[in-house]
Amino acid sequence: MAGDVDAARAASNRHQPLWDALAKHGSLRVTAAIAEHLGLVTRSSLPRPILGLSTEERLDVAKLVTDLGLQN
């Protein structure tokens, strides 16, 4: 944030629900769910034996993407 610590902290705080999801489910699984939600990859994009998120967890991640304005 160009050296603006307060702005960087505020941006990070706005994204806290995403940080929480990454910590809870793992960055790989959440990132895959986001990519799948955005249509960047097909569903079940993770290689075996890694399991993707459940349907409910995917819906939660999709809501995060929308709420945080991470869609184009």
CHARMM internal coordinates of N, CA and C (Angstrom, degrees):
IC EDIT
DIST 1 N 1 CA 1.4502
DIST 1 CA 1 C 1.5293
ANGL 1 N 1 CA 1 C 109.28
DIST 1 C 2 N 1.3292
ANGL 1 CA 1 C 2 N 116.68
DIHE 1 N 1 CA 1 C 2 N 35.74
DIST 2 N 2 CA 1.4645
ANGL 1 C 2 N 2 CA 122.73
DIHE 1 CA 1 C 2 N 2 CA 173.92
DIST 2 CA 2 C 1.5285
ANGL 2 N 2 CA 2 C 112.57
DIHE 1 C 2 N 2 CA 2 C 56.35
DIST 2 C 3 N 1.3181
ANGL 2 CA 2 C 3 N 116.29
DIHE 2 N 2 CA 2 C 3 N 38.56
DIST 3 N 3 CA 1.4485
ANGL 2 C 3 N 3 CA 120.03
DIHE 2 CA 2 C 3 N 3 CA 177.39
DIST 3 CA 3 C 1.5152
ANGL 3 N 3 CA 3 C 115.41
DIHE 2 C 3 N 3 CA 3 C 83.60
DIST 3 C 4 N 1.3170
ANGL 3 CA 3 C 4 N 118.32
DIHE 3 N 3 CA 3 C 4 N -0.10
DIST 4 N 4 CA 1.4673
ANGL 3 C 4 N 4 CA 122.08
DIHE 3 CA 3 C 4 N 4 CA 179.88
DIST 4 CA 4 C 1.5333
ANGL 4 N 4 CA 4 C 108.53
DIHE 3 C 4 N 4 CA 4 C -88.18
DIST 4 C 5 N 1.3074
ANGL 4 CA 4 C 5 N 114.66
DIHE 4 N 4 CA 4 C 5 N 92.15
DIST 5 N 5 CA 1.4628
ANGL 4 C 5 N 5 CA 120.74
DIHE 4 CA 4 C 5 N 5 CA -175.74
DIST 5 CA 5 C 1.5261
ANGL 5 N 5 CA 5 C 111.52
DIHE 4 C 5 N 5 CA 5 C -60.33
DIST 5 C 6 N 1.3074
ANGL 5 CA 5 C 6 N 117.63
DIHE 5 N 5 CA 5 C 6 N -41.41
DIST 6 N 6 CA 1.4630
ANGL 5 C 6 N 6 CA 120.48
DIHE 5 CA 5 C 6 N 6 CA -179.06
DIST 6 CA 6 C 1.5226
ANGL 6 N 6 CA 6 C 111.56
DIHE 5 C 6 N 6 CA 6 C -64.03
DIST 6 C 7 N 1.3223
ANGL 6 CA 6 C 7 N 117.24
DIHE 6 N 6 CA 6 C 7 N -41.98
DIST 7 N 7 CA 1.4634
ANGL 6 C 7 N 7 CA 120.71
DIHE 6 CA 6 C 7 N 7 CA 178.57
DIST 7 CA 7 C 1.5232
ANGL 7 N 7 CA 7 C 110.58
DIHE 6 C 7 N 7 CA 7 C -66.49
DIST 7 C 8 N 1.3274
ANGL 7 CA 7 C 8 N 117.09
DIHE 7 N 7 CA 7 C 8 N -39.68
DIST 8 N 8 CA 1.4613
ANGL 7 C 8 N 8 CA 120.82
DIHE 7 CA 7 C 8 N 8 CA 178.49
DIST 8 CA 8 C 1.5262
ANGL 8 N 8 CA 8 C 110.44
DIHE 7 C 8 N 8 CA 8 C -64.75
DIST 8 C 9 N 1.3118
ANGL 8 CA 8 C 9 N 116.37
DIHE 8 N 8 CA 8 C 9 N -43.11
DIST 9 N 9 CA 1.4719
ANGL 8 C 9 N 9 CA 120.75
DIHE 8 CA 8 C 9 N 9 CA 178.85
DIST 9 CA 9 C 1.5291
ANGL 9 N 9 CA 9 C 110.27
DIHE 8 C 9 N 9 CA 9 C -64.02
DIST 9 C 10 N 1.3216
ANGL 9 CA 9 C 10 N 117.65
DIHE 9 N 9 CA 9 C 10 N -41.80
DIST 10 N 10 CA 1.4713
ANGL 9 C 10 N 10 CA 121.26
DIHE 9 CA 9 C 10 N 10 CA 179.00
DIST 10 CA 10 C 1.5284
ANGL 10 N 10 CA 10 C 110.43
DIHE 9 C 10 N 10 CA 10 C -63.83
DIST 10 C 11 N 1.3292
ANGL 10 CA 10 C 11 N 117.40
DIHE 10 N 10 CA 10 C 11 N -41.84
DIST 11 N 11 CA 1.4686
ANGL 10 C 11 N 11 CA 120.73
DIHE 10 CA 10 C 11 N 11 CA 178.41
DIST 11 CA 11 C 1.5227
ANGL 11 N 11 CA 11 C 110.31
DIHE 10 C 11 N 11 CA 11 C -63.77
DIST 11 C 12 N 1.3156
ANGL 11 CA 11 C 12 N 116.57
DIHE 11 N 11 CA 11 C 12 N -42.53
DIST 12 N 12 CA 1.4621
ANGL 11 C 12 N 12 CA 120.03
DIHE 11 CA 11 C 12 N 12 CA 178.42
DIST 12 CA 12 C 1.5185
ANGL 12 N 12 CA 12 C 110.93
DIHE 11 C 12 N 12 CA 12 C -64.24
DIST 12 C 13 N 1.3176
ANGL 12 CA 12 C 13 N 117.15
DIHE 12 N 12 CA 12 C 13 N -41.37
DIST 13 N 13 CA 1.4653
ANGL 12 C 13 N 13 CA 120.98
DIHE 12 CA 12 C 13 N 13 CA 178.91
DIST 13 CA 13 C 1.5241
ANGL 13 N 13 CA 13 C 111.64
DIHE 12 C 13 N 13 CA 13 C -63.16
DIST 13 C 14 N 1.3443
ANGL 13 CA 13 C 14 N 117.26
DIHE 13 N 13 CA 13 C 14 N -38.94
DIST 14 N 14 CA 1.4701
ANGL 13 C 14 N 14 CA 120.62
DIHE 13 CA 13 C 14 N 14 CA 177.38
DIST 14 CA 14 C 1.5222
ANGL 14 N 14 CA 14 C 111.15
DIHE 13 C 14 N 14 CA 14 C -61.64
DIST 14 C 15 N 1.3125
ANGL 14 CA 14 C 15 N 116.20
DIHE 14 N 14 CA 14 C 15 N -31.09
DIST 15 N 15 CA 1.4630
ANGL 14 C 15 N 15 CA 121.33
DIHE 14 CA 14 C 15 N 15 CA -178.04
DIST 15 CA 15 C 1.5310
ANGL 15 N 15 CA 15 C 113.07
DIHE 14 C 15 N 15 CA 15 C -92.85
DIST 15 C 16 N 1.3287
ANGL 15 CA 15 C 16 N 117.85
DIHE 15 N 15 CA 15 C 16 N 9.47
DIST 16 N 16 CA 1.4653
ANGL 15 C 16 N 16 CA 121.03
DIHE 15 CA 15 C 16 N 16 CA -177.94
DIST 16 CA 16 C 1.5227
ANGL 16 N 16 CA 16 C 113.07
DIHE 15 C 16 N 16 CA 16 C -54.20
DIST 16 C 17 N 1.3469
ANGL 16 CA 16 C 17 N 120.00
DIHE 16 N 16 CA 16 C 17 N -39.80
DIST 17 N 17 CA 1.4698
ANGL 16 C 17 N 17 CA 118.09
DIHE 16 CA 16 C 17 N 17 CA 177.58
DIST 17 CA 17 C 1.5325
ANGL 17 N 17 CA 17 C 112.43
DIHE 16 C 17 N 17 CA 17 C -59.46
DIST 17 C 18 N 1.3266
ANGL 17 CA 17 C 18 N 117.28
DIHE 17 N 17 CA 17 C 18 N -34.60
DIST 18 N 18 CA 1.4684
ANGL 17 C 18 N 18 CA 120.41
DIHE 17 CA 17 C 18 N 18 CA 176.72
DIST 18 CA 18 C 1.5216
ANGL 18 N 18 CA 18 C 110.33
DIHE 17 C 18 N 18 CA 18 C -68.43
DIST 18 C 19 N 1.3373
ANGL 18 CA 18 C 19 N 117.19
DIHE 18 N 18 CA 18 C 19 N -44.53
DIST 19 N 19 CA 1.4634
ANGL 18 C 19 N 19 CA 120.24
DIHE 18 CA 18 C 19 N 19 CA 178.52
DIST 19 CA 19 C 1.5292
ANGL 19 N 19 CA 19 C 109.88
DIHE 18 C 19 N 19 CA 19 C -59.72
DIST 19 C 20 N 1.3375
ANGL 19 CA 19 C 20 N 116.65
DIHE 19 N 19 CA 19 C 20 N -39.40
DIST 20 N 20 CA 1.4632
ANGL 19 C 20 N 20 CA 120.81
DIHE 19 CA 19 C 20 N 20 CA 178.97
DIST 20 CA 20 C 1.5276
ANGL 20 N 20 CA 20 C 111.26
DIHE 19 C 20 N 20 CA 20 C -64.02
DIST 20 C 21 N 1.3262
ANGL 20 CA 20 C 21 N 117.09
DIHE 20 N 20 CA 20 C 21 N -42.57
DIST 21 N 21 CA 1.4688
ANGL 20 C 21 N 21 CA 120.97
DIHE 20 CA 20 C 21 N 21 CA 178.86
DIST 21 CA 21 C 1.5271
ANGL 21 N 21 CA 21 C 110.78
DIHE 20 C 21 N 21 CA 21 C -64.40
DIST 21 C 22 N 1.3260
ANGL 21 CA 21 C 22 N 116.88
DIHE 21 N 21 CA 21 C 22 N -40.98
DIST 22 N 22 CA 1.4632
ANGL 21 C 22 N 22 CA 120.46
DIHE 21 CA 21 C 22 N 22 CA 178.39
DIST 22 CA 22 C 1.5295
ANGL 22 N 22 CA 22 C 110.40
DIHE 21 C 22 N 22 CA 22 C -62.59
DIST 22 C 23 N 1.3179
ANGL 22 CA 22 C 23 N 116.80
DIHE 22 N 22 CA 22 C 23 N -41.77
DIST 23 N 23 CA 1.4613
ANGL 22 C 23 N 23 CA 120.90
DIHE 22 CA 22 C 23 N 23 CA 179.61
DIST 23 CA 23 C 1.5317
ANGL 23 N 23 CA 23 C 111.47
DIHE 22 C 23 N 23 CA 23 C -67.98
DIST 23 C 24 N 1.3167
ANGL 23 CA 23 C 24 N 116.77
DIHE 23 N 23 CA 23 C 24 N -38.16
DIST 24 N 24 CA 1.4622
ANGL 23 C 24 N 24 CA 121.20
DIHE 23 CA 23 C 24 N 24 CA -176.68
DIST 24 CA 24 C 1.5237
ANGL 24 N 24 CA 24 C 112.69
DIHE 23 C 24 N 24 CA 24 C -73.96
DIST 24 C 25 N 1.3397
ANGL 24 CA 24 C 25 N 116.69
DIHE 24 N 24 CA 24 C 25 N -43.89
DIST 25 N 25 CA 1.4618
ANGL 24 C 25 N 25 CA 120.65
DIHE 24 CA 24 C 25 N 25 CA -171.14
DIST 25 CA 25 C 1.5271
ANGL 25 N 25 CA 25 C 114.15
DIHE 24 C 25 N 25 CA 25 C -108.31
DIST 25 C 26 N 1.3135
ANGL 25 CA 25 C 26 N 117.18
DIHE 25 N 25 CA 25 C 26 N -11.45
DIST 26 N 26 CA 1.4597
ANGL 25 C 26 N 26 CA 120.33
DIHE 25 CA 25 C 26 N 26 CA -177.01
DIST 26 CA 26 C 1.5121
ANGL 26 N 26 CA 26 C 110.93
DIHE 25 C 26 N 26 CA 26 C 96.61
DIST 26 C 27 N 1.3148
ANGL 26 CA 26 C 27 N 115.30
DIHE 26 N 26 CA 26 C 27 N 137.06
DIST 27 N 27 CA 1.4692
ANGL 26 C 27 N 27 CA 119.49
DIHE 26 CA 26 C 27 N 27 CA -175.01
DIST 27 CA 27 C 1.5189
ANGL 27 N 27 CA 27 C 112.61
DIHE 26 C 27 N 27 CA 27 C -63.43
DIST 27 C 28 N 1.3210
ANGL 27 CA 27 C 28 N 117.97
DIHE 27 N 27 CA 27 C 28 N -36.77
DIST 28 N 28 CA 1.4644
ANGL 27 C 28 N 28 CA 120.76
DIHE 27 CA 27 C 28 N 28 CA -179.05
DIST 28 CA 28 C 1.5257
ANGL 28 N 28 CA 28 C 111.06
DIHE 27 C 28 N 28 CA 28 C -62.96
DIST 28 C 29 N 1.3129
ANGL 28 CA 28 C 29 N 116.24
DIHE 28 N 28 CA 28 C 29 N -47.07
DIST 29 N 29 CA 1.4699
ANGL 28 C 29 N 29 CA 120.29
DIHE 28 CA 28 C 29 N 29 CA -177.57
DIST 29 CA 29 C 1.5230
ANGL 29 N 29 CA 29 C 111.72
DIHE 28 C 29 N 29 CA 29 C -67.68
DIST 29 C 30 N 1.3299
ANGL 29 CA 29 C 30 N 117.65
DIHE 29 N 29 CA 29 C 30 N -40.68
DIST 30 N 30 CA 1.4651
ANGL 29 C 30 N 30 CA 120.90
DIHE 29 CA 29 C 30 N 30 CA 179.89
DIST 30 CA 30 C 1.5288
ANGL 30 N 30 CA 30 C 109.95
DIHE 29 C 30 N 30 CA 30 C -69.61
DIST 30 C 31 N 1.3135
ANGL 30 CA 30 C 31 N 117.02
DIHE 30 N 30 CA 30 C 31 N -43.13
DIST 31 N 31 CA 1.4619
ANGL 30 C 31 N 31 CA 120.24
DIHE 30 CA 30 C 31 N 31 CA 178.90
DIST 31 CA 31 C 1.5284
ANGL 31 N 31 CA 31 C 110.40
DIHE 30 C 31 N 31 CA 31 C -61.45
DIST 31 C 32 N 1.3203
ANGL 31 CA 31 C 32 N 117.37
DIHE 31 N 31 CA 31 C 32 N -41.52
DIST 32 N 32 CA 1.4674
ANGL 31 C 32 N 32 CA 120.79
DIHE 31 CA 31 C 32 N 32 CA 177.33
DIST 32 CA 32 C 1.5281
ANGL 32 N 32 CA 32 C 110.51
DIHE 31 C 32 N 32 CA 32 C -62.52
DIST 32 C 33 N 1.3356
ANGL 32 CA 32 C 33 N 117.19
DIHE 32 N 32 CA 32 C 33 N -42.54
DIST 33 N 33 CA 1.4711
ANGL 32 C 33 N 33 CA 120.32
DIHE 32 CA 32 C 33 N 33 CA 179.39
DIST 33 CA 33 C 1.5238
ANGL 33 N 33 CA 33 C 110.92
DIHE 32 C 33 N 33 CA 33 C -63.71
DIST 33 C 34 N 1.3189
ANGL 33 CA 33 C 34 N 117.32
DIHE 33 N 33 CA 33 C 34 N -38.21
DIST 34 N 34 CA 1.4652
ANGL 33 C 34 N 34 CA 120.52
DIHE 33 CA 33 C 34 N 34 CA 177.44
DIST 34 CA 34 C 1.5237
ANGL 34 N 34 CA 34 C 110.10
DIHE 33 C 34 N 34 CA 34 C -65.27
DIST 34 C 35 N 1.3205
ANGL 34 CA 34 C 35 N 117.17
DIHE 34 N 34 CA 34 C 35 N -46.76
DIST 35 N 35 CA 1.4636
ANGL 34 C 35 N 35 CA 121.05
DIHE 34 CA 34 C 35 N 35 CA 179.60
DIST 35 CA 35 C 1.5263
ANGL 35 N 35 CA 35 C 110.93
DIHE 34 C 35 N 35 CA 35 C -61.13
DIST 35 C 36 N 1.3267
ANGL 35 CA 35 C 36 N 116.42
DIHE 35 N 35 CA 35 C 36 N -40.10
DIST 36 N 36 CA 1.4685
ANGL 35 C 36 N 36 CA 120.37
DIHE 35 CA 35 C 36 N 36 CA 177.41
DIST 36 CA 36 C 1.5271
ANGL 36 N 36 CA 36 C 110.64
DIHE 35 C 36 N 36 CA 36 C -65.54
DIST 36 C 37 N 1.3150
ANGL 36 CA 36 C 37 N 117.20
DIHE 36 N 36 CA 36 C 37 N -43.67
DIST 37 N 37 CA 1.4716
ANGL 36 C 37 N 37 CA 121.85
DIHE 36 CA 36 C 37 N 37 CA 179.45
DIST 37 CA 37 C 1.5304
ANGL 37 N 37 CA 37 C 111.16
DIHE 36 C 37 N 37 CA 37 C -61.19
DIST 37 C 38 N 1.3269
ANGL 37 CA 37 C 38 N 116.42
DIHE 37 N 37 CA 37 C 38 N -39.20
DIST 38 N 38 CA 1.4685
ANGL 37 C 38 N 38 CA 120.80
DIHE 37 CA 37 C 38 N 38 CA -179.13
DIST 38 CA 38 C 1.5268
ANGL 38 N 38 CA 38 C 112.82
DIHE 37 C 38 N 38 CA 38 C -80.27
DIST 38 C 39 N 1.3293
ANGL 38 CA 38 C 39 N 116.54
DIHE 38 N 38 CA 38 C 39 N -3.12
DIST 39 N 39 CA 1.4617
ANGL 38 C 39 N 39 CA 120.16
DIHE 38 CA 38 C 39 N 39 CA 178.56
DIST 39 CA 39 C 1.5242
ANGL 39 N 39 CA 39 C 113.36
DIHE 38 C 39 N 39 CA 39 C 77.78
DIST 39 C 40 N 1.3099
ANGL 39 CA 39 C 40 N 116.84
DIHE 39 N 39 CA 39 C 40 N 18.09
DIST 40 N 40 CA 1.4623
ANGL 39 C 40 N 40 CA 120.62
DIHE 39 CA 39 C 40 N 40 CA -179.72
DIST 40 CA 40 C 1.5245
ANGL 40 N 40 CA 40 C 111.91
DIHE 39 C 40 N 40 CA 40 C -80.64
DIST 40 C 41 N 1.3332
ANGL 40 CA 40 C 41 N 116.50
DIHE 40 N 40 CA 40 C 41 N -25.07
DIST 41 N 41 CA 1.4617
ANGL 40 C 41 N 41 CA 123.24
DIHE 40 CA 40 C 41 N 41 CA 176.85
DIST 41 CA 41 C 1.5233
ANGL 41 N 41 CA 41 C 107.74
DIHE 40 C 41 N 41 CA 41 C -142.55
DIST 41 C 42 N 1.3254
ANGL 41 CA 41 C 42 N 115.92
DIHE 41 N 41 CA 41 C 42 N 163.95
DIST 42 N 42 CA 1.4606
ANGL 41 C 42 N 42 CA 119.47
DIHE 41 CA 41 C 42 N 42 CA 178.42
DIST 42 CA 42 C 1.5209
ANGL 42 N 42 CA 42 C 109.59
DIHE 41 C 42 N 42 CA 42 C -79.63
DIST 42 C 43 N 1.3114
ANGL 42 CA 42 C 43 N 115.56
DIHE 42 N 42 CA 42 C 43 N 159.28
DIST 43 N 43 CA 1.4653
ANGL 42 C 43 N 43 CA 120.65
DIHE 42 CA 42 C 43 N 43 CA 179.20
DIST 43 CA 43 C 1.5209
ANGL 43 N 43 CA 43 C 109.91
DIHE 42 C 43 N 43 CA 43 C -61.63
DIST 43 C 44 N 1.2962
ANGL 43 CA 43 C 44 N 115.18
DIHE 43 N 43 CA 43 C 44 N 152.63
DIST 44 N 44 CA 1.4705
ANGL 43 C 44 N 44 CA 122.83
DIHE 43 CA 43 C 44 N 44 CA -176.39
DIST 44 CA 44 C 1.5167
ANGL 44 N 44 CA 44 C 110.25
DIHE 43 C 44 N 44 CA 44 C 62.03
DIST 44 C 45 N 1.3146
ANGL 44 CA 44 C 45 N 115.82
DIHE 44 N 44 CA 44 C 45 N 45.77
DIST 45 N 45 CA 1.4647
ANGL 44 C 45 N 45 CA 121.46
DIHE 44 CA 44 C 45 N 45 CA -176.22
DIST 45 CA 45 C 1.5226
ANGL 45 N 45 CA 45 C 113.53
DIHE 44 C 45 N 45 CA 45 C -78.64
DIST 45 C 46 N 1.3232
ANGL 45 CA 45 C 46 N 116.97
DIHE 45 N 45 CA 45 C 46 N -14.02
DIST 46 N 46 CA 1.4575
ANGL 45 C 46 N 46 CA 119.70
DIHE 45 CA 45 C 46 N 46 CA -177.22
DIST 46 CA 46 C 1.5278
ANGL 46 N 46 CA 46 C 110.93
DIHE 45 C 46 N 46 CA 46 C -77.83
DIST 46 C 47 N 1.3157
ANGL 46 CA 46 C 47 N 116.37
DIHE 46 N 46 CA 46 C 47 N 143.15
DIST 47 N 47 CA 1.4669
ANGL 46 C 47 N 47 CA 119.02
DIHE 46 CA 46 C 47 N 47 CA 178.35
DIST 47 CA 47 C 1.5242
ANGL 47 N 47 CA 47 C 110.75
DIHE 46 C 47 N 47 CA 47 C -73.74
DIST 47 C 48 N 1.3078
ANGL 47 CA 47 C 48 N 115.66
DIHE 47 N 47 CA 47 C 48 N 148.41
DIST 48 N 48 CA 1.4578
ANGL 47 C 48 N 48 CA 119.84
DIHE 47 CA 47 C 48 N 48 CA 174.80
DIST 48 CA 48 C 1.5076
ANGL 48 N 48 CA 48 C 108.93
DIHE 47 C 48 N 48 CA 48 C -65.83
DIST 48 C 49 N 1.2759
ANGL 48 CA 48 C 49 N 119.96
DIHE 48 N 48 CA 48 C 49 N 143.37
DIST 49 N 49 CA 1.4647
ANGL 48 C 49 N 49 CA 129.76
DIHE 48 CA 48 C 49 N 49 CA 12.06
DIST 49 CA 49 C 1.5235
ANGL 49 N 49 CA 49 C 113.66
DIHE 48 C 49 N 49 CA 49 C -96.12
DIST 49 C 50 N 1.3211
ANGL 49 CA 49 C 50 N 118.47
DIHE 49 N 49 CA 49 C 50 N 13.67
DIST 50 N 50 CA 1.4655
ANGL 49 C 50 N 50 CA 120.98
DIHE 49 CA 49 C 50 N 50 CA -178.50
DIST 50 CA 50 C 1.5228
ANGL 50 N 50 CA 50 C 109.43
DIHE 49 C 50 N 50 CA 50 C -72.69
DIST 50 C 51 N 1.3013
ANGL 50 CA 50 C 51 N 115.89
DIHE 50 N 50 CA 50 C 51 N 125.08
DIST 51 N 51 CA 1.4586
ANGL 50 C 51 N 51 CA 120.84
DIHE 50 CA 50 C 51 N 51 CA 178.68
DIST 51 CA 51 C 1.5179
ANGL 51 N 51 CA 51 C 110.09
DIHE 50 C 51 N 51 CA 51 C -92.60
DIST 51 C 52 N 1.3280
ANGL 51 CA 51 C 52 N 115.57
DIHE 51 N 51 CA 51 C 52 N 139.73
DIST 52 N 52 CA 1.4578
ANGL 51 C 52 N 52 CA 120.55
DIHE 51 CA 51 C 52 N 52 CA 174.22
DIST 52 CA 52 C 1.5187
ANGL 52 N 52 CA 52 C 109.91
DIHE 51 C 52 N 52 CA 52 C -75.28
DIST 52 C 53 N 1.2993
ANGL 52 CA 52 C 53 N 115.32
DIHE 52 N 52 CA 52 C 53 N 179.71
DIST 53 N 53 CA 1.4610
ANGL 52 C 53 N 53 CA 121.21
DIHE 52 CA 52 C 53 N 53 CA 179.25
DIST 53 CA 53 C 1.5157
ANGL 53 N 53 CA 53 C 110.88
DIHE 52 C 53 N 53 CA 53 C -71.88
DIST 53 C 54 N 1.3164
ANGL 53 CA 53 C 54 N 116.39
DIHE 53 N 53 CA 53 C 54 N 156.56
DIST 54 N 54 CA 1.4614
ANGL 53 C 54 N 54 CA 121.46
DIHE 53 CA 53 C 54 N 54 CA 175.24
DIST 54 CA 54 C 1.5243
ANGL 54 N 54 CA 54 C 109.06
DIHE 53 C 54 N 54 CA 54 C -68.46
DIST 54 C 55 N 1.3079
ANGL 54 CA 54 C 55 N 116.50
DIHE 54 N 54 CA 54 C 55 N 168.49
DIST 55 N 55 CA 1.4637
ANGL 54 C 55 N 55 CA 120.71
DIHE 54 CA 54 C 55 N 55 CA 179.08
DIST 55 CA 55 C 1.5262
ANGL 55 N 55 CA 55 C 110.72
DIHE 54 C 55 N 55 CA 55 C -58.76
DIST 55 C 56 N 1.3161
ANGL 55 CA 55 C 56 N 117.19
DIHE 55 N 55 CA 55 C 56 N -43.98
DIST 56 N 56 CA 1.4703
ANGL 55 C 56 N 56 CA 120.95
DIHE 55 CA 55 C 56 N 56 CA 179.82
DIST 56 CA 56 C 1.5340
ANGL 56 N 56 CA 56 C 110.58
DIHE 55 C 56 N 56 CA 56 C -63.58
DIST 56 C 57 N 1.3156
ANGL 56 CA 56 C 57 N 116.66
DIHE 56 N 56 CA 56 C 57 N -43.28
DIST 57 N 57 CA 1.4625
ANGL 56 C 57 N 57 CA 120.43
DIHE 56 CA 56 C 57 N 57 CA 179.32
DIST 57 CA 57 C 1.5339
ANGL 57 N 57 CA 57 C 111.07
DIHE 56 C 57 N 57 CA 57 C -64.94
DIST 57 C 58 N 1.3358
ANGL 57 CA 57 C 58 N 116.45
DIHE 57 N 57 CA 57 C 58 N -37.74
DIST 58 N 58 CA 1.4722
ANGL 57 C 58 N 58 CA 120.67
DIHE 57 CA 57 C 58 N 58 CA 176.62
DIST 58 CA 58 C 1.5194
ANGL 58 N 58 CA 58 C 111.07
DIHE 57 C 58 N 58 CA 58 C -62.46
DIST 58 C 59 N 1.3247
ANGL 58 CA 58 C 59 N 116.44
DIHE 58 N 58 CA 58 C 59 N -40.85
DIST 59 N 59 CA 1.4666
ANGL 58 C 59 N 59 CA 120.55
DIHE 58 CA 58 C 59 N 59 CA 178.45
DIST 59 CA 59 C 1.5234
ANGL 59 N 59 CA 59 C 110.48
DIHE 58 C 59 N 59 CA 59 C -64.14
DIST 59 C 60 N 1.3221
ANGL 59 CA 59 C 60 N 116.33
DIHE 59 N 59 CA 59 C 60 N -39.30
DIST 60 N 60 CA 1.4674
ANGL 59 C 60 N 60 CA 120.06
DIHE 59 CA 59 C 60 N 60 CA 177.14
DIST 60 CA 60 C 1.5266
ANGL 60 N 60 CA 60 C 110.89
DIHE 59 C 60 N 60 CA 60 C -63.09
DIST 60 C 61 N 1.3246
ANGL 60 CA 60 C 61 N 116.99
DIHE 60 N 60 CA 60 C 61 N -42.76
DIST 61 N 61 CA 1.4661
ANGL 60 C 61 N 61 CA 121.05
DIHE 60 CA 60 C 61 N 61 CA 179.26
DIST 61 CA 61 C 1.5287
ANGL 61 N 61 CA 61 C 110.11
DIHE 60 C 61 N 61 CA 61 C -66.67
DIST 61 C 62 N 1.3208
ANGL 61 CA 61 C 62 N 117.55
DIHE 61 N 61 CA 61 C 62 N -41.38
DIST 62 N 62 CA 1.4660
ANGL 61 C 62 N 62 CA 120.69
DIHE 61 CA 61 C 62 N 62 CA 178.16
DIST 62 CA 62 C 1.5283
ANGL 62 N 62 CA 62 C 110.64
DIHE 61 C 62 N 62 CA 62 C -60.50
DIST 62 C 63 N 1.3373
ANGL 62 CA 62 C 63 N 116.47
DIHE 62 N 62 CA 62 C 63 N -39.48
DIST 63 N 63 CA 1.4654
ANGL 62 C 63 N 63 CA 120.36
DIHE 62 CA 62 C 63 N 63 CA 177.60
DIST 63 CA 63 C 1.5278
ANGL 63 N 63 CA 63 C 110.23
DIHE 62 C 63 N 63 CA 63 C -64.78
DIST 63 C 64 N 1.3252
ANGL 63 CA 63 C 64 N 117.25
DIHE 63 N 63 CA 63 C 64 N -40.31
DIST 64 N 64 CA 1.4648
ANGL 63 C 64 N 64 CA 120.56
DIHE 63 CA 63 C 64 N 64 CA 176.74
DIST 64 CA 64 C 1.5224
ANGL 64 N 64 CA 64 C 110.89
DIHE 63 C 64 N 64 CA 64 C -59.45
DIST 64 C 65 N 1.3214
ANGL 64 CA 64 C 65 N 115.86
DIHE 64 N 64 CA 64 C 65 N -45.13
DIST 65 N 65 CA 1.4702
ANGL 64 C 65 N 65 CA 120.33
DIHE 64 CA 64 C 65 N 65 CA -179.85
DIST 65 CA 65 C 1.5225
ANGL 65 N 65 CA 65 C 110.12
DIHE 64 C 65 N 65 CA 65 C -58.44
DIST 65 C 66 N 1.3262
ANGL 65 CA 65 C 66 N 116.23
DIHE 65 N 65 CA 65 C 66 N -44.88
DIST 66 N 66 CA 1.4651
ANGL 65 C 66 N 66 CA 120.63
DIHE 65 CA 65 C 66 N 66 CA 179.57
DIST 66 CA 66 C 1.5177
ANGL 66 N 66 CA 66 C 111.19
DIHE 65 C 66 N 66 CA 66 C -68.14
DIST 66 C 67 N 1.3222
ANGL 66 CA 66 C 67 N 117.07
DIHE 66 N 66 CA 66 C 67 N -48.85
DIST 67 N 67 CA 1.4640
ANGL 66 C 67 N 67 CA 121.02
DIHE 66 CA 66 C 67 N 67 CA -176.99
DIST 67 CA 67 C 1.5310
ANGL 67 N 67 CA 67 C 112.51
DIHE 66 C 67 N 67 CA 67 C -62.13
DIST 67 C 68 N 1.3266
ANGL 67 CA 67 C 68 N 116.44
DIHE 67 N 67 CA 67 C 68 N -34.23
DIST 68 N 68 CA 1.4616
ANGL 67 C 68 N 68 CA 120.54
DIHE 67 CA 67 C 68 N 68 CA -178.16
DIST 68 CA 68 C 1.5302
ANGL 68 N 68 CA 68 C 112.53
DIHE 67 C 68 N 68 CA 68 C -90.27
DIST 68 C 69 N 1.3228
ANGL 68 CA 68 C 69 N 116.65
DIHE 68 N 68 CA 68 C 69 N -1.53
DIST 69 N 69 CA 1.4620
ANGL 68 C 69 N 69 CA 120.07
DIHE 68 CA 68 C 69 N 69 CA 178.35
DIST 69 CA 69 C 1.5232
ANGL 69 N 69 CA 69 C 113.17
DIHE 68 C 69 N 69 CA 69 C 67.83
DIST 69 C 70 N 1.3275
ANGL 69 CA 69 C 70 N 116.53
DIHE 69 N 69 CA 69 C 70 N 35.89
DIST 70 N 70 CA 1.4585
ANGL 69 C 70 N 70 CA 120.23
DIHE 69 CA 69 C 70 N 70 CA -177.57
DIST 70 CA 70 C 1.5342
ANGL 70 N 70 CA 70 C 112.93
DIHE 69 C 70 N 70 CA 70 C -87.63
DIST 70 C 71 N 1.3252
ANGL 70 CA 70 C 71 N 116.28
DIHE 70 N 70 CA 70 C 71 N -0.69
DIST 71 N 71 CA 1.4641
ANGL 70 C 71 N 71 CA 120.54
DIHE 70 CA 70 C 71 N 71 CA 177.16
DIST 71 CA 71 C 1.5225
ANGL 71 N 71 CA 71 C 109.53
DIHE 70 C 71 N 71 CA 71 C -86.04
DIST 71 C 72 N 1.3021
ANGL 71 CA 71 C 72 N 115.04
DIHE 71 N 71 CA 71 C 72 N 151.92
DIST 72 N 72 CA 1.4817
ANGL 71 C 72 N 72 CA 118.93
DIHE 71 CA 71 C 72 N 72 CA 175.88
DIST 72 CA 72 C 1.5043
ANGL 72 N 72 CA 72 C 111.31
DIHE 71 C 72 N 72 CA 72 C -77.15
END
COOR INIT
IC SEED 1 N 1 CA 1 C
IC BUILD
